[in-house]
Structures are given as structure tokens and as C-alpha cells.
Amino acid sequence: GQRIRFGGFGNPQWIEIAGVTDDIHHQGREVQADPQVFLPYSQHTSPVLVLALRARSVPEVLARAVREAANSIDSNQPIYGIKTMEERVSETGARRRVETLLLAAFALLALTLAAVGIYGVVSEAVGQRTREIGVRMALGARSTDVVRMILRRSLAMALAGVAAGVAASFFFTKFLATMLFEVKPTDAASFAAAAGALLLVALAAAYLPARRAAHIDPAVVLRGE
């Protein structure tokens, strides 16, 4: 019922608003929707006409019927770009899917390198403390106590690393803001999931050296010393 002036500086017209629609992201989901006005074709003609049709049958059958109907009116009119909505949505997100897959691949590689690095560090630490572990077990420490001790220290180091990583990631989130849609760069659930995954990997990487240390024979260690 309200009126707006539309048409730029050339020939602006007062037009009445018939309704308001939701935002439409024409340039991609991550691009902010601009203010737009939809006008009836009878009031605002264009050399290019785009039809959006809802199909109850197979879309290809409807496309053939549309082409035949248009040719019956004017066979010289070119008809092109006939695609389903699924195809158009898929095309708009193709580049983002590739970027996301690449990021996921690099993230998986980084997680693997972190697991290998943690395993190597813990294995080296256990090797340097072989005599200490042997003495502990000779004095009555159980295998579970040794495993718990090593896992506790490994978890402490992993927590320190995750804390430093989370602090640094807050700085780099601004570079990912343009690749996100309806997700905040500082999404708490994403940070919690990433931190939890890294801690689980750290514990898993430390478990094997811990189990190996728990099976050390105190007599062999002390005899070697």
C-alpha cells in the first residue's frame, strides 16, 4: 500500500508496493543481499526474460514443453540456460565447495602431523625417563599408575598448545569471514569441537608410549643401570 519512487534519475516513477519478499542472495550465499525491487514485466520490459517454473513432473519434460511453446510463438527467439534449481544452486557453491575441501584436506594433514609430533615427543620423553619409571615400578607403582602419569603430563602439554592455538586462531578468523555463511568466525561450537578433537588426538598419540612404558621390567632397567 505504500509508494516508493523508482527508476533512477532518468524517468523516476512512483510505484505502489504490493508485497515484501525475503532476502535473496543472487551473488552467493555469503554475499550480503542488496535492496531490490521486483516489477511486473508488463510495467518494466527487458530484452531478456527469465522464467522460473515449478515442475510436478520430470524437469526435463517441462523444459521441452516450454521450448516448444516459445517456438510456436516466435521460432527466432533464442532459448538458453535451461537448468534445474538444484543445478543452479550447485553452481553457485562450486567454488566454495572446492575451497572447503582444500581447507579440510589441509586441516586433516595438520591433525595428522600433530598426532605424529605428539607421539614422537612423548616417546622420547618416556625413553628419557625409563630409569625413573623402572624405579617407580620397583617401589610398587602399578601399570595403571604409570599410564595415568604419562597421560596426565601429555594432556597438560596438549592443553597448553591448544590454549595457544585458540588464542592465535582468534586473530586469523578475520581471513575466514568471507568464506562463511550464517556462521560467525568466532563460533563457540566450532572452536570447542576443534579443541576437543586435538585433545583426543593428543591422548591417543600418547597412549601407545604410555602402554609401552607400563610394561617395562623394573629388574631389567635397574640391572642395565
N, C-alpha and C positions, 0 to 999 in steps of 0.2 A: 503493500500500500504506500510505502514511501517512494520518493523520487530522487534520482541522482542524475547529475549532468555527466554525460559520457560522449566521447568522440574526439577528445584532444582539442587542439587549437584551430583545426580546420573548419569543422562544422559540428560543434558540440550540440547534443540534443538532451532534452530532459526525458528520461525514461522511467517507467514505473517498475518497482521491484515486485516480482511475482512470487519469489521464494528465495530461500537461502540454503545452500548445499554445504556439505562437509568440505574440509580442505582436500585438495587433490594435488599430489606430488608428481607433476608432469616430468620434471627433470631428474627424478630419482628419489628414493625414499629418504635419503639423508639430506636432501636439499630442501630448505625451508619453502613452504608453499607461499607463493605470491598472491596478492589480491587479484581476483579475476572476475569477469562479468560474462555470463552466457546470454547470448541474444538469439532470438528465433531467426532462422535462415531467411524467412520472408522479409524481415526488417533489416538484416545485415548480411548481404550476399558476399560470397567469396569465390574466387576462381577454383578453389579446392574444397571439396566436400568430403567429410569423413563420416561414415556410418558406423554405429555401434549397435549390433543386433544380438538379441538373446535367442539362442537356438534350443529348441526342445529335442531336436534330433541330432545326428552327427553334424558337427560344424562344417565339414567339407561339403555335405549335401546342400546346406543352406547357402554356402558361398557360390556354388554352381548356379543355384536358383537366382541369386542376386545378380550374378553376371549376365544371365540370360534375360532377366527383367530389364537391366540397364541397356543391353544391346538392342532390345526390342524398341526402346525409346530413341536411342541415338547410338548407332554402332560405331561412330567415330570417337566416342568418349573413352579415354583410357581408364581402365580399372586395374589398380595395382595395390600391393601391400596388404593382401587379404591374409590375416593371421588370427589365430585364436587368442583370447585374453591370456591364457597360460603362456603362450609363446612370447607375447609382448612383455609380460611381467618377467619371464625368464631372461629375456634380452636385456632389460634394464638393470638386472642384478648380476649379469655375467661377469663384468669386471670386478665387482666386489667379491663374488664367489672365488675368483682366481686369487685375489689378494688375501682373502681369508684362508684359503687352502695353503698358500705360501706361508702366511704367518703361523698357521697351525703346524706346518711341517718344521719350521724353524723352532717353534716352541717345543715340539717333541724332541728335536735334536738337542736343544739346550737342556731339556729334562734328562735325556739320556747321558749327556756329558756330565751333568751334575751328579747323577747316580754313580757313574764310573769314578768321578773325582772323589766323592764321599767314600766310596768303597776303598779306593786306594789309600786315602788319608787314614781311615780307621784301621785298615790292615797294617799300615806302617806303625801306627800308634800301638796297636796290640803287639806287634813284633818287638817294639822297644820296651814293652812292659811285661815281657814273657816271664822274667825272673820274679817280678813283683806278684804276678798272677799265680805263679807256682808257689811262692811263699804263702800267699793268702789261702790257697787251697790246702797247703800242708798244715796250716794252722786251723783248718776246719771250715773254710768257706765252701759253700756248695756251688754247683754249676749254675744254678739259677741266680745266685748272688753275683757271680762273675758276669753273666749275660746282662743282668739288670744294671750293673755298674757301667758297663761299656755302652749300653744303650742310653743310659742317663746322660753320660758325657757327650755322646754323639748328638743326642737331642738338644742339649744345651748349645752346642756349636751350630746346629741347624737353625735353632730359634734365633740366634744372633744374626746368622746370614739372611734369614727370611725377613727379620725386622729391618735390616739394612736395605734389602731389596724392595720391600714395600715402601720405605721412605723414598728411595730413588725413583720408584715407578710413579709416584705422585707427580714428579717433575716431568716425566715423559708422557703422561696421559694426554697432554695437550696435542701431541702429534697424532693421536688416535681419534681425536674428537670428530674429525671429518669422515671417518670410516664407520661411525656408529649411528644406529637409527633407533630412537626411543630407548637408548641405554646411556646412562651417564658415564663419562670417563672414569669417575671415581665410584663406580657401582660397588657397594659393600659386599654383595654376594659373590661377585667375580673375584674380588681380592681375597675373600675368605676361602673360596674354592681353590684358587691358585696356591695360597699359602698352605692349605691343608694337603694338597697334592704333593707339594715339595717336602713337607714334613714326613708324609708317608713314604715317599721315595727315600728320604734320608734314613728312616728307621729300617726300611727293607734292605738298603745298601749296607747298613751297619750290623744287620742281624747275622749274616754269614761269618764275618770275622769274630763276632761275639760268640757264636756257637763253637767256632774252631778254638777260641781261647778257653772255653769252658771244658774242653776235652783234653787240655794239657795235663800230662802226667807230672805231678809235683816231683816225684823221685827222679825222673829223667832230667828235669830242669835244674834241680839242685845238684845233681851229680855232674852236670855239664859245667856248672859254675865252680 
